[in-house]
Amino acid sequence: MTAMKADMGGAGTITGGLGLSIIRGLDKRVKLILCCAENMISGRALKLGDIITYKNGKTVEIMNTDAEGRLVLADGLI
């Protein structure tokens, strides 16, 4: 997990860009949705075959446990 720091590069870049825009006088209303997760190992970790049900009723079956980034993005979009 020590090499996984680059995964946050996109969110960090967008946050920094918005901050710079505000400093430079941005006078528009902007909604920024950051999909972030902490990569923790526990007894509640996702396993192959697990089913996640989102708030809107959509379900996702875990087919690849290395896909947490895509699942976090889905959280923000659904």
N, CA, C and O atoms as a GROMACS GRO file, in nm:
protein
  312
    1MET      N    1   0.081  -0.120   0.000
    1MET     CA    2   0.000   0.000   0.000
    1MET      C    3   0.085   0.126   0.000
    1MET      O    4   0.034   0.235  -0.026
    2THR      N    5   0.213   0.114   0.028
    2THR     CA    6   0.296   0.235   0.033
    2THR      C    7   0.308   0.302  -0.102
    2THR      O    8   0.331   0.423  -0.109
    3ALA      N    9   0.294   0.228  -0.210
    3ALA     CA   10   0.306   0.285  -0.345
    3ALA      C   11   0.173   0.337  -0.398
    3ALA      O   12   0.167   0.379  -0.514
    4MET      N   13   0.067   0.335  -0.320
    4MET     CA   14  -0.066   0.371  -0.369
    4MET      C   15  -0.098   0.519  -0.348
    4MET      O   16  -0.213   0.560  -0.365
    5LYS      N   17   0.000   0.600  -0.312
    5LYS     CA   18  -0.024   0.743  -0.288
    5LYS      C   19  -0.065   0.817  -0.415
    5LYS      O   20  -0.134   0.919  -0.407
    6ALA      N   21  -0.023   0.770  -0.531
    6ALA     CA   22  -0.054   0.839  -0.657
    6ALA      C   23  -0.202   0.831  -0.691
    6ALA      O   24  -0.249   0.909  -0.774
    7ASP      N   25  -0.276   0.740  -0.630
    7ASP     CA   26  -0.418   0.726  -0.660
    7ASP      C   27  -0.496   0.853  -0.629
    7ASP      O   28  -0.602   0.876  -0.688
    8MET      N   29  -0.446   0.935  -0.538
    8MET     CA   30  -0.517   1.057  -0.500
    8MET      C   31  -0.478   1.176  -0.587
    8MET      O   32  -0.523   1.288  -0.563
    9GLY      N   33  -0.395   1.153  -0.688
    9GLY     CA   34  -0.345   1.262  -0.771
    9GLY      C   35  -0.453   1.343  -0.839
    9GLY      O   36  -0.445   1.465  -0.844
   10GLY      N   37  -0.555   1.276  -0.892
   10GLY     CA   38  -0.662   1.348  -0.961
   10GLY      C   39  -0.740   1.438  -0.868
   10GLY      O   40  -0.763   1.555  -0.899
   11ALA      N   41  -0.781   1.385  -0.754
   11ALA     CA   42  -0.857   1.465  -0.657
   11ALA      C   43  -0.772   1.580  -0.604
   11ALA      O   44  -0.821   1.691  -0.585
   12GLY      N   45  -0.643   1.553  -0.580
   12GLY     CA   46  -0.553   1.658  -0.531
   12GLY      C   47  -0.536   1.769  -0.633
   12GLY      O   48  -0.534   1.887  -0.597
   13THR      N   49  -0.522   1.733  -0.759
   13THR     CA   50  -0.506   1.832  -0.866
   13THR      C   51  -0.629   1.920  -0.879
   13THR      O   52  -0.618   2.042  -0.890
   14ILE      N   53  -0.747   1.859  -0.879
   14ILE     CA   54  -0.871   1.935  -0.893
   14ILE      C   55  -0.894   2.027  -0.772
   14ILE      O   56  -0.935   2.142  -0.788
   15THR      N   57  -0.866   1.975  -0.652
   15THR     CA   58  -0.881   2.057  -0.531
   15THR      C   59  -0.786   2.177  -0.535
   15THR      O   60  -0.826   2.289  -0.504
   16GLY      N   61  -0.662   2.151  -0.574
   16GLY     CA   62  -0.564   2.260  -0.585
   16GLY      C   63  -0.604   2.362  -0.690
   16GLY      O   64  -0.589   2.482  -0.668
   17GLY      N   65  -0.656   2.314  -0.803
   17GLY     CA   66  -0.700   2.405  -0.909
   17GLY      C   67  -0.815   2.493  -0.864
   17GLY      O   68  -0.820   2.612  -0.896
   18LEU      N   69  -0.910   2.435  -0.791
   18LEU     CA   70  -1.022   2.513  -0.740
   18LEU      C   71  -0.973   2.616  -0.638
   18LEU      O   72  -1.016   2.731  -0.639
   19GLY      N   73  -0.880   2.573  -0.550
   19GLY     CA   74  -0.825   2.666  -0.452
   19GLY      C   75  -0.756   2.784  -0.520
   19GLY      O   76  -0.772   2.899  -0.477
   20LEU      N   77  -0.678   2.757  -0.624
   20LEU     CA   78  -0.610   2.863  -0.698
   20LEU      C   79  -0.711   2.955  -0.766
   20LEU      O   80  -0.692   3.077  -0.768
   21SER      N   81  -0.817   2.898  -0.820
   21SER     CA   82  -0.921   2.979  -0.884
   21SER      C   83  -0.986   3.074  -0.784
   21SER      O   84  -1.014   3.189  -0.817
   22ILE      N   85  -1.010   3.026  -0.663
   22ILE     CA   86  -1.070   3.110  -0.559
   22ILE      C   87  -0.974   3.222  -0.521
   22ILE      O   88  -1.015   3.337  -0.507
   23ILE      N   89  -0.847   3.189  -0.504
   23ILE     CA   90  -0.746   3.290  -0.470
   23ILE      C   91  -0.739   3.397  -0.578
   23ILE      O   92  -0.718   3.515  -0.548
   24ARG      N   93  -0.756   3.356  -0.704
   24ARG     CA   94  -0.748   3.451  -0.816
   24ARG      C   95  -0.880   3.522  -0.842
   24ARG      O   96  -0.892   3.595  -0.941
   25GLY      N   97  -0.979   3.502  -0.757
   25GLY     CA   98  -1.102   3.580  -0.765
   25GLY      C   99  -1.219   3.514  -0.836
   25GLY      O  100  -1.305   3.584  -0.888
   26LEU      N  101  -1.224   3.384  -0.841
   26LEU     CA  102  -1.338   3.314  -0.903
   26LEU      C  103  -1.467   3.363  -0.838
   26LEU      O  104  -1.482   3.357  -0.716
   27ASP      N  105  -1.560   3.411  -0.920
   27ASP     CA  106  -1.687   3.461  -0.865
   27ASP      C  107  -1.806   3.379  -0.914
   27ASP      O  108  -1.917   3.430  -0.924
   28LYS      N  109  -1.783   3.253  -0.944
   28LYS     CA  110  -1.888   3.161  -0.987
   28LYS      C  111  -1.910   3.056  -0.879
   28LYS      O  112  -1.820   3.024  -0.802
   29ARG      N  113  -2.031   3.003  -0.874
   29ARG     CA  114  -2.062   2.895  -0.781
   29ARG      C  115  -2.017   2.764  -0.845
   29ARG      O  116  -2.055   2.733  -0.958
   30VAL      N  117  -1.936   2.687  -0.773
   30VAL     CA  118  -1.882   2.561  -0.824
   30VAL      C  119  -1.911   2.451  -0.724
   30VAL      O  120  -1.890   2.468  -0.604
   31LYS      N  121  -1.960   2.338  -0.774
   31LYS     CA  122  -1.982   2.222  -0.688
   31LYS      C  123  -1.870   2.122  -0.718
   31LYS      O  124  -1.856   2.078  -0.831
   32LEU      N  125  -1.793   2.088  -0.617
   32LEU     CA  126  -1.682   1.994  -0.631
   32LEU      C  127  -1.715   1.868  -0.553
   32LEU      O  128  -1.733   1.874  -0.431
   33ILE      N  129  -1.724   1.756  -0.622
   33ILE     CA  130  -1.752   1.628  -0.557
   33ILE      C  131  -1.626   1.543  -0.566
   33ILE      O  132  -1.585   1.504  -0.675
   34LEU      N  133  -1.565   1.515  -0.452
   34LEU     CA  134  -1.445   1.433  -0.446
   34LEU      C  135  -1.483   1.295  -0.394
   34LEU      O  136  -1.544   1.283  -0.288
   35CYS      N  137  -1.448   1.193  -0.468
   35CYS     CA  138  -1.477   1.056  -0.428
   35CYS      C  139  -1.350   0.999  -0.366
   35CYS      O  140  -1.256   0.964  -0.438
   36CYS      N  141  -1.346   0.989  -0.234
   36CYS     CA  142  -1.223   0.951  -0.164
   36CYS      C  143  -1.249   0.830  -0.074
   36CYS      O  144  -1.361   0.809  -0.026
   37ALA      N  145  -1.146   0.753  -0.052
   37ALA     CA  146  -1.156   0.637   0.036
   37ALA      C  147  -1.023   0.616   0.106
   37ALA      O  148  -0.918   0.651   0.053
   38GLU      N  149  -1.028   0.558   0.223
   38GLU     CA  150  -0.908   0.518   0.295
   38GLU      C  151  -0.890   0.368   0.274
   38GLU      O  152  -0.982   0.290   0.300
   39ASN      N  153  -0.774   0.328   0.229
   39ASN     CA  154  -0.747   0.188   0.198
   39ASN      C  155  -0.709   0.115   0.327
   39ASN      O  156  -0.592   0.114   0.365
   40MET      N  157  -0.806   0.055   0.393
   40MET     CA  158  -0.784  -0.013   0.520
   40MET      C  159  -0.819  -0.161   0.507
   40MET      O  160  -0.915  -0.197   0.439
   41ILE      N  161  -0.742  -0.244   0.572
   41ILE     CA  162  -0.769  -0.388   0.573
   41ILE      C  163  -0.839  -0.421   0.704
   41ILE      O  164  -0.791  -0.386   0.812
   42SER      N  165  -0.954  -0.489   0.694
   42SER     CA  166  -1.028  -0.526   0.815
   42SER      C  167  -1.117  -0.646   0.786
   42SER      O  168  -1.120  -0.696   0.673
   43GLY      N  169  -1.188  -0.690   0.885
   43GLY     CA  170  -1.281  -0.801   0.869
   43GLY      C  171  -1.401  -0.765   0.784
   43GLY      O  172  -1.474  -0.853   0.739
   44ARG      N  173  -1.422  -0.635   0.762
   44ARG     CA  174  -1.535  -0.590   0.680
   44ARG      C  175  -1.492  -0.559   0.537
   44ARG      O  176  -1.570  -0.502   0.460
   45ALA      N  177  -1.370  -0.597   0.500
   45ALA     CA  178  -1.321  -0.571   0.365
   45ALA      C  179  -1.405  -0.647   0.262
   45ALA      O  180  -1.462  -0.752   0.292
   46LEU      N  181  -1.412  -0.592   0.141
   46LEU     CA  182  -1.488  -0.658   0.035
   46LEU      C  183  -1.418  -0.784  -0.012
   46LEU      O  184  -1.295  -0.790  -0.019
   47LYS      N  185  -1.499  -0.885  -0.042
   47LYS     CA  186  -1.446  -1.012  -0.091
   47LYS      C  187  -1.512  -1.044  -0.224
   47LYS      O  188  -1.620  -0.993  -0.254
   48LEU      N  189  -1.446  -1.127  -0.305
   48LEU     CA  190  -1.504  -1.167  -0.433
   48LEU      C  191  -1.643  -1.226  -0.411
   48LEU      O  192  -1.664  -1.308  -0.321
   49GLY      N  193  -1.736  -1.184  -0.493
   49GLY     CA  194  -1.873  -1.234  -0.483
   49GLY      C  195  -1.963  -1.150  -0.393
   49GLY      O  196  -2.085  -1.168  -0.398
   50ASP      N  197  -1.908  -1.060  -0.312
   50ASP     CA  198  -1.991  -0.972  -0.229
   50ASP      C  199  -2.077  -0.884  -0.319
   50ASP      O  200  -2.038  -0.849  -0.430
   51ILE      N  201  -2.195  -0.848  -0.270
   51ILE     CA  202  -2.287  -0.760  -0.343
   51ILE      C  203  -2.302  -0.631  -0.263
   51ILE      O  204  -2.330  -0.634  -0.144
   52ILE      N  205  -2.284  -0.519  -0.330
   52ILE     CA  206  -2.304  -0.387  -0.269
   52ILE      C  207  -2.436  -0.333  -0.323
   52ILE      O  208  -2.461  -0.339  -0.443
   53THR      N  209  -2.520  -0.280  -0.235
   53THR     CA  210  -2.643  -0.214  -0.277
   53THR      C  211  -2.630  -0.065  -0.248
   53THR      O  212  -2.611  -0.025  -0.133
   54TYR      N  213  -2.642   0.016  -0.353
   54TYR     CA  214  -2.633   0.161  -0.338
   54TYR      C  215  -2.768   0.217  -0.292
   54TYR      O  216  -2.869   0.147  -0.296
   55LYS      N  217  -2.768   0.344  -0.249
   55LYS     CA  218  -2.889   0.407  -0.197
   55LYS      C  219  -3.004   0.407  -0.297
   55LYS      O  220  -3.120   0.400  -0.258
   56ASN      N  221  -2.971   0.414  -0.426
   56ASN     CA  222  -3.077   0.419  -0.527
   56ASN      C  223  -3.127   0.280  -0.568
   56ASN      O  224  -3.209   0.269  -0.659
   57GLY      N  225  -3.078   0.174  -0.502
   57GLY     CA  226  -3.124   0.039  -0.530
   57GLY      C  227  -3.037  -0.040  -0.627
   57GLY      O  228  -3.054  -0.162  -0.640
   58LYS      N  229  -2.945   0.028  -0.696
   58LYS     CA  230  -2.856  -0.044  -0.788
   58LYS      C  231  -2.763  -0.134  -0.708
   58LYS      O  232  -2.722  -0.101  -0.597
   59THR      N  233  -2.730  -0.249  -0.767
   59THR     CA  234  -2.640  -0.342  -0.701
   59THR      C  235  -2.516  -0.365  -0.787
   59THR      O  236  -2.521  -0.356  -0.909
   60VAL      N  237  -2.405  -0.395  -0.720
   60VAL     CA  238  -2.278  -0.423  -0.786
   60VAL      C  239  -2.219  -0.548  -0.722
   60VAL      O  240  -2.212  -0.558  -0.599
   61GLU      N  241  -2.177  -0.643  -0.804
   61GLU     CA  242  -2.109  -0.762  -0.753
   61GLU      C  243  -1.958  -0.738  -0.761
   61GLU      O  244  -1.907  -0.692  -0.863
   62ILE      N  245  -1.888  -0.769  -0.653
   62ILE     CA  246  -1.743  -0.752  -0.649
   62ILE      C  247  -1.679  -0.865  -0.728
   62ILE      O  248  -1.683  -0.981  -0.689
   63MET      N  249  -1.619  -0.828  -0.842
   63MET     CA  250  -1.553  -0.926  -0.928
   63MET      C  251  -1.401  -0.911  -0.922
   63MET      O  252  -1.327  -1.000  -0.966
   64ASN      N  253  -1.355  -0.797  -0.869
   64ASN     CA  254  -1.212  -0.769  -0.861
   64ASN      C  255  -1.190  -0.683  -0.738
   64ASN      O  256  -1.238  -0.570  -0.732
   65THR      N  257  -1.118  -0.734  -0.640
   65THR     CA  258  -1.100  -0.658  -0.515
   65THR      C  259  -1.002  -0.543  -0.531
   65THR      O  260  -0.983  -0.466  -0.437
   66ASP      N  261  -0.941  -0.528  -0.647
   66ASP     CA  262  -0.851  -0.415  -0.671
   66ASP      C  263  -0.924  -0.302  -0.743
   66ASP      O  264  -0.860  -0.212  -0.798
   67ALA      N  265  -1.057  -0.305  -0.742
   67ALA     CA  266  -1.137  -0.206  -0.815
   67ALA      C  267  -1.200  -0.104  -0.721
   67ALA      O  268  -1.300  -0.042  -0.756
   68GLU      N  269  -1.143  -0.085  -0.602
   68GLU     CA  270  -1.207   0.004  -0.504
   68GLU      C  271  -1.218   0.146  -0.555
   68GLU      O  272  -1.312   0.217  -0.521
   69GLY      N  273  -1.123   0.189  -0.636
   69GLY     CA  274  -1.131   0.324  -0.690
   69GLY      C  275  -1.253   0.344  -0.777
   69GLY      O  276  -1.318   0.448  -0.770
   70ARG      N  277  -1.285   0.246  -0.859
   70ARG     CA  278  -1.404   0.254  -0.944
   70ARG      C  279  -1.531   0.252  -0.860
   70ARG      O  280  -1.629   0.319  -0.894
   71LEU      N  281  -1.530   0.175  -0.753
   71LEU     CA  282  -1.648   0.171  -0.665
   71LEU      C  283  -1.668   0.304  -0.595
   71LEU      O  284  -1.781   0.349  -0.578
   72VAL      N  285  -1.558   0.367  -0.554
   72VAL     CA  286  -1.568   0.498  -0.488
   72VAL      C  287  -1.619   0.602  -0.587
   72VAL      O  288  -1.700   0.687  -0.550
   73LEU      N  289  -1.573   0.597  -0.712
   73LEU     CA  290  -1.625   0.688  -0.813
   73LEU      C  291  -1.775   0.667  -0.834
   73LEU      O  292  -1.850   0.763  -0.848
   74ALA      N  293  -1.817   0.542  -0.835
   74ALA     CA  294  -1.960   0.512  -0.850
   74ALA      C  295  -2.039   0.572  -0.735
   74ALA      O  296  -2.151   0.620  -0.756
   75ASP      N  297  -1.984   0.570  -0.613
   75ASP     CA  298  -2.052   0.631  -0.498
   75ASP      C  299  -2.085   0.777  -0.526
   75ASP      O  300  -2.194   0.824  -0.494
   76GLY      N  301  -1.992   0.847  -0.587
   76GLY     CA  302  -2.013   0.989  -0.615
   76GLY      C  303  -2.108   1.015  -0.730
   76GLY      O  304  -2.172   1.120  -0.735
   77LEU      N  305  -2.119   0.921  -0.822
   77LEU     CA  306  -2.202   0.941  -0.941
   77LEU      C  307  -2.345   0.893  -0.923
   77LEU      O  308  -2.436   0.944  -0.989
   78ILE      N  309  -2.367   0.797  -0.835
   78ILE     CA  310  -2.500   0.738  -0.820
   78ILE      C  311  -2.581   0.816  -0.718
   78ILE      O  312  -2.696   0.781  -0.691
   0.00000   0.00000   0.00000
